[in-house]
Amino acid sequence: MTVLEQALEGTKSVAILGHVRPDGDCLGSTLGLYNYLLASYPDIQAAVYLEEASSKFAYLKGYDEIHHETDDREYELCICLDSSDEERLGDFKVYLKRAKKSLCIDHHITNTRYCEINLVAADASSASEVLFEQLNPDSIDKNAAECLYTGLIHDTGVFKYSCTSARTMEIAGFLMEKGVDFGSIIDNSFYKKTYVQNQIMGRTIMESIMLLNQRCIVGYVRQKDMDFYGVTPKDMDGIVNQLQNTRGVEVAIFLYEIGVQEYKVSMRSNGKVDVARVASYFGGGGHVK
């Protein structure tokens, strides 16, 4: 019996949480678990609580059932996925505080072990991979498989980041055999951008600066620029990855304004620099690269 199965034993209600500004792995793991519970534990009342995410993930079963506002409900078990600390849960951390039991399933090396039970595999490619290892493979249907596959491709950069392992590829192969349209998932959720997304990316690259003997590239977007193009934080996916592709760059940094002198920062490393340590210094977290 896995840790997840033990936590679910005798449980009648589950709140499923992820981190603020949910990305592909956050949605993939939370909705993957949600669909798995619907199919394998029909007697459990489960609900996903997340901030609004990009509509490019609308193909995932359960996307339209996500709760975007808090309510007065209490759940026996709170399961937190892809979130390294309690603050990353945003306003939805109230469900963690109300729950009788809590379980964290994550892969961030900076995880603070904030739940009653913490299942953290820092060498895993994604939270979706950690979750997969807790599931009964025979009970994973196509809906859950699409979610988990989405999580894998987004946190591995379509299997090219160093976090990709042989086990990651084995899991991806298993999920493909469930009938997921892997080509469409990769194209539509990872590569394709709207016109305004391409515009803001182009402007960011055009106005980026090179530092430290051109080993570091920095791109930024101000709130007034976001207002001009009509974009939101959900439209910023992929910009830091494009900056990272600049030849000779070791570290890419992307910032966009979310308040007065307050920025959301993303970093990527191509070499030896541990960007997770940099993020941790400023109260954030993440992965080595």
C-alpha positions, 0 to 999 in steps of 0.5 A: 500500500502506497503512502497515498493509499494509506492517507485515503483509507477511510477518508470521505473528503479531500481538498486538492491544492497546488501553488499560486499561478498554476503551471502545467505540472501544477494542473497536471498533478492536481487534476491527475489526482482529481480524475484518479479519485473520481474513477477509483474512489467514487465515494470520496468527495474531492475538490480542486482549489487553484487560481485561474490558469491559462485556457490552453489547459482547458482540454484537461478533464476537470479544468472547468470544475476547479474552484477559484474562490475559497468557501467555508467547506472543511475536508478530512484530508488536504493533499498539496501538490507541486508546492514547496511551502505553505505560502505558495498555496496562496489563499487556499492554505485555509483548507490545509489548516482546517483539515484533520490530515494533510499530505504533501506530494512534491519534487522541489528540493526547497520543500519545507515539509509543511504537511503532516505527511511529506512525500518529497522526491527531489530527484523526480522530474515533476510532481506528476511523476511523484504522484504517478508512483503513488497510483495503481497503474491499472486504475489510471484512465485516459483522463488522468493520463492526459493530466499526468503527461501534461505535467511531465512535458511542462516540467521537463521542457518536453523531456530535454531538461536534466531532471528527465530520467529513464524512469520519466520516459518509462512513465511517459510511455505508459501514459501514451499507451492509455491513448493520450494525444501526445502530439496535440498536448505538446503542441497546444499546451507547450509550444503554441502562443497567441498573437499577444503572447508572441508580441510581449515575448518579442518585446521582452527579448528586444529590450533584454540586457546582457550582464556579467560578460554576457553570461547572464541575460535579463528580461522584464515586463512592467505593468504598463506594458502588460496593460498596453498589450492586454496580457496577464501573468497567465500569458508569460509562459515560455519567455524565460525559456526563450531567453535561456536559449540565447547562445553563451548564456549561463543564466536567464532571468525574467521579471514581470511586475505584479505590484508597486516595486514587486516582481515575479521572478523566474530563473533558468540555469544552463550550467553550474549556477544553482538558481534555487539557492538564489531564489531561496535567498529572496524567500522563493524556491525551486529547482537547481536549474 
